[in-house]
Amino acid sequence: VQLSSMLITANEADISAVFLEKVAENGGPAVECSFRARPGFNVGEVAFELGGGGHPPASGCTIQGTIEEVAPRVVELLKQARRKGLAAS
């Protein structure tokens, strides 16, 4: 079970995300992102925008850069996805 799958089970969570910083094939830093969402929230759109893939409830991507560089951009996109989901409900 992935950590993001476990986190989405928390009552307070609409969207969960896990970031894993690693070394990319080119030797530079990269961040693996794993997203999960409750029904009505679409993390697939976030992953696609970041060059990844998946489905509305489960998706992910790998982004070149350090976690300090990547996380703020990803978190902002996830916040937008949450606001969009709340507005639609």
Backbone as CSV, one residue per row, in Angstrom:
resi,resn,N_x,N_y,N_z,CA_x,CA_y,CA_z,C_x,C_y,C_z
1,VAL,0.854,-1.182,0.000,0.000,0.000,0.000,0.896,1.242,0.000
2,GLN,0.636,2.144,-0.931,1.403,3.383,-0.975,0.963,4.318,0.137
3,LEU,1.902,5.123,0.612,1.610,6.069,1.685,0.484,7.022,1.296
4,SER,0.465,7.478,0.038,-0.601,8.401,-0.386,-1.976,7.742,-0.288
5,SER,-2.041,6.436,-0.534,-3.311,5.707,-0.404,-3.747,5.626,1.051
6,MET,-2.787,5.473,1.947,-3.102,5.407,3.360,-3.554,6.778,3.883
7,LEU,-2.887,7.836,3.434,-3.206,9.181,3.916,-4.605,9.631,3.519
8,ILE,-5.078,9.227,2.342,-6.387,9.681,1.873,-7.521,9.095,2.722
9,THR,-7.228,8.087,3.526,-8.258,7.506,4.387,-8.551,8.372,5.613
10,ALA,-7.714,9.373,5.892,-7.971,10.271,7.024,-9.255,11.054,6.763
11,ASN,-10.093,11.167,7.758,-11.375,11.866,7.606,-11.218,13.289,7.089
12,GLU,-10.133,13.960,7.465,-9.933,15.358,7.099,-9.407,15.539,5.676
13,ALA,-8.989,14.466,5.028,-8.306,14.575,3.734,-9.269,14.511,2.554
14,ASP,-9.149,15.478,1.657,-9.820,15.423,0.361,-8.829,14.958,-0.705
15,ILE,-7.575,15.392,-0.547,-6.490,15.061,-1.467,-5.264,14.741,-0.627
16,SER,-4.499,13.736,-1.034,-3.226,13.454,-0.373,-2.119,13.458,-1.415
17,ALA,-0.922,13.803,-0.954,0.241,13.824,-1.836,1.461,13.374,-1.056
18,VAL,2.306,12.612,-1.728,3.575,12.194,-1.153,4.658,12.567,-2.149
19,PHE,5.735,13.169,-1.650,6.873,13.558,-2.474,8.085,12.732,-2.066
20,LEU,8.802,12.201,-3.045,10.014,11.432,-2.794,11.128,12.001,-3.652
21,GLU,12.124,12.599,-3.001,13.256,13.150,-3.748,14.232,12.026,-4.053
22,LYS,14.703,11.991,-5.286,15.617,10.933,-5.702,16.592,11.489,-6.730
23,VAL,17.512,10.652,-7.173,18.458,11.027,-8.218,17.884,10.557,-9.549
24,ALA,17.769,11.489,-10.488,17.239,11.163,-11.814,18.282,10.402,-12.621
25,GLU,17.851,9.827,-13.739,18.759,9.085,-14.610,19.916,9.947,-15.092
26,ASN,19.686,11.257,-15.236,20.744,12.156,-15.692,21.677,12.585,-14.563
27,GLY,21.452,12.072,-13.360,22.296,12.389,-12.220,21.831,13.583,-11.406
28,GLY,20.861,14.313,-11.908,20.333,15.471,-11.187,19.211,15.077,-10.249
29,PRO,18.724,16.038,-9.486,17.632,15.745,-8.557,16.290,15.650,-9.280
30,ALA,15.417,14.827,-8.742,14.053,14.686,-9.255,13.142,14.361,-8.081
31,VAL,11.873,14.662,-8.254,10.885,14.388,-7.209,9.775,13.539,-7.803
32,GLU,9.556,12.367,-7.197,8.413,11.524,-7.562,7.231,11.986,-6.723
33,CYS,6.107,12.239,-7.378,4.898,12.698,-6.701,3.801,11.657,-6.874
34,SER,3.146,11.315,-5.788,2.026,10.380,-5.819,0.817,11.079,-5.210
35,PHE,-0.291,11.101,-5.953,-1.495,11.806,-5.520,-2.670,10.840,-5.391
36,ARG,-3.527,11.095,-4.403,-4.787,10.376,-4.256,-5.871,11.394,-3.918
37,ALA,-7.113,11.089,-4.316,-8.217,12.015,-4.055,-9.493,11.256,-3.748
38,ARG,-10.332,11.887,-2.970,-11.673,11.363,-2.711,-12.542,11.639,-3.936
39,PRO,-13.659,10.935,-4.069,-14.579,11.214,-5.180,-14.963,12.697,-5.215
40,GLY,-15.003,13.253,-6.412,-15.330,14.660,-6.589,-14.119,15.558,-6.737
41,PHE,-12.937,15.008,-6.477,-11.691,15.761,-6.614,-10.836,15.068,-7.675
42,ASN,-10.169,15.851,-8.532,-9.451,15.284,-9.672,-7.961,15.598,-9.594
43,VAL,-7.168,14.626,-9.127,-5.718,14.815,-9.107,-5.081,14.391,-10.430
44,GLY,-5.850,13.713,-11.280,-5.341,13.338,-12.595,-4.983,14.555,-13.424
45,GLU,-5.809,15.595,-13.364,-5.527,16.831,-14.098,-4.219,17.459,-13.634
46,VAL,-3.953,17.407,-12.339,-2.709,17.957,-11.796,-1.521,17.181,-12.352
47,ALA,-1.596,15.861,-12.295,-0.490,15.042,-12.792,-0.239,15.283,-14.274
48,PHE,-1.297,15.347,-15.071,-1.133,15.593,-16.508,-0.478,16.946,-16.754
49,GLU,-0.872,17.959,-15.998,-0.283,19.291,-16.162,1.212,19.280,-15.846
50,LEU,1.619,18.368,-14.974,3.022,18.276,-14.572,3.804,17.242,-15.379
51,GLY,3.185,16.687,-16.414,3.879,15.736,-17.278,3.714,14.288,-16.877
52,GLY,2.833,14.012,-15.938,2.596,12.646,-15.485,1.303,12.097,-16.036
53,GLY,0.692,11.204,-15.278,-0.541,10.596,-15.741,-1.302,9.954,-14.611
54,GLY,-2.393,9.315,-14.984,-3.221,8.633,-14.005,-4.685,8.881,-14.246
55,HIS,-5.431,8.860,-13.173,-6.885,8.970,-13.209,-7.317,10.017,-12.181
56,PRO,-8.583,10.452,-12.215,-9.025,11.454,-11.232,-8.726,11.079,-9.773
57,PRO,-8.913,9.820,-9.344,-8.656,9.532,-7.935,-7.217,9.127,-7.599
58,ALA,-6.394,8.801,-8.604,-5.035,8.326,-8.325,-4.131,8.638,-9.506
59,SER,-3.068,9.365,-9.240,-2.162,9.738,-10.320,-0.802,10.088,-9.746
60,GLY,0.129,10.395,-10.640,1.458,10.762,-10.193,2.303,11.305,-11.319
61,CYS,3.487,11.769,-10.945,4.412,12.319,-11.923,5.807,12.351,-11.312
62,THR,6.793,12.547,-12.164,8.169,12.768,-11.734,8.611,14.090,-12.338
63,ILE,9.148,14.962,-11.501,9.532,16.305,-11.926,11.008,16.520,-11.622
64,GLN,11.737,17.045,-12.590,13.144,17.362,-12.389,13.269,18.538,-11.427
65,GLY,14.192,18.440,-10.475,14.437,19.513,-9.516,14.454,18.982,-8.099
66,THR,14.787,19.855,-7.174,14.797,19.482,-5.760,13.389,19.611,-5.188
67,ILE,13.185,19.025,-4.042,11.872,19.114,-3.409,11.533,20.569,-3.065
68,GLU,12.554,21.360,-2.726,12.329,22.772,-2.422,11.845,23.532,-3.653
69,GLU,12.310,23.134,-4.833,11.895,23.778,-6.076,10.523,23.287,-6.542
70,VAL,10.272,22.008,-6.371,9.089,21.356,-6.933,7.848,21.500,-6.050
71,ALA,7.994,21.293,-4.761,6.837,21.216,-3.861,5.921,22.437,-3.904
72,PRO,6.430,23.673,-3.866,5.498,24.814,-3.869,4.587,24.846,-5.098
73,ARG,5.136,24.551,-6.261,4.328,24.549,-7.493,3.265,23.455,-7.440
74,VAL,3.668,22.263,-7.006,2.740,21.135,-6.956,1.644,21.386,-5.921
75,VAL,2.018,21.869,-4.762,1.035,22.133,-3.707,0.014,23.167,-4.176
76,GLU,0.453,24.197,-4.883,-0.486,25.206,-5.384,-1.475,24.585,-6.366
77,LEU,-1.000,23.714,-7.263,-1.902,23.045,-8.206,-2.890,22.135,-7.477
78,LEU,-2.433,21.460,-6.426,-3.327,20.603,-5.646,-4.377,21.436,-4.903
79,LYS,-3.979,22.592,-4.401,-4.949,23.486,-3.752,-6.012,23.936,-4.746
80,GLN,-5.584,24.251,-5.974,-6.540,24.647,-7.010,-7.509,23.503,-7.316
81,ALA,-6.980,22.273,-7.391,-7.832,21.107,-7.650,-8.834,20.914,-6.515
82,ARG,-8.407,21.148,-5.290,-9.315,21.018,-4.146,-10.409,22.072,-4.208
83,ARG,-10.017,23.318,-4.480,-11.023,24.391,-4.580,-12.029,24.088,-5.689
84,LYS,-11.538,23.581,-6.813,-12.413,23.231,-7.938,-13.394,22.131,-7.525
85,GLY,-12.905,21.126,-6.802,-13.767,20.045,-6.337,-14.802,20.518,-5.337
86,LEU,-14.396,21.402,-4.423,-15.339,21.935,-3.436,-16.405,22.790,-4.109
87,ALA,-16.010,23.564,-5.118,-16.964,24.428,-5.822,-17.988,23.612,-6.601
88,ALA,-17.587,22.440,-7.071,-18.488,21.600,-7.871,-19.464,20.806,-7.012
89,SER,-19.164,20.693,-5.723,-20.036,19.862,-4.867,-21.182,20.637,-4.272
